[in-house]
Amino acid sequence: LQALDALRAQPSEADLARRLAAPLSERQRSLLLQWGYPYVFDEFRFHMTLSNSLDDAGERAALLAWWRQRVPALGPLSVDHAALFVEPAPGEPFVLWQRLPFRADGPNDGAVPQVTRR
C-alpha cells in the first residue's frame, strides 16, 4: 500500500463524505483520511467478493447453498501473488493491470515487489 500510494486516485468529496458517514472507529477514520480507505493495515480483514449485491432472500439462500457444497473441495488455498485490476472507464469491466508476486524466501524486507505485466 505504501509503495503504490502514489498511483492511487484521491477519493471524491462525495465518496469521502459517504465513507465518513458510515460507523467507523477513530482508527478507521484516520486511515480513511490518510490512505483513502478505512480498512487497511491492522484494520484489514481478508475477504473475497463472490457475487453482486443480493437483495432477494431466496437468491442469498441459493448462493449460500451452492457455495457450502463446493467450499470443502477447494482445500487449502495458497496465495503467491497479488493482482491489481483497473476499471478503464466508469462502468467498464475491470482488467488485469499488474501481478505482484510474493517472495518465497521469507518475510518482506521492505523492498518493492517485482512486477510482471500480463
Secondary structure, 3 states (H helix, E strand, C coil): CCCCHHHCCCCCHHHHHHHHCCCCCHHHHHHHHHHCCCCCHHHCCCCCCCCCCCCCHHHHHHHHHHHHHHHHHHCCCCCCEEEEEECCCCCCCCEEEEEEECCCCCCCCCCCCCCECC
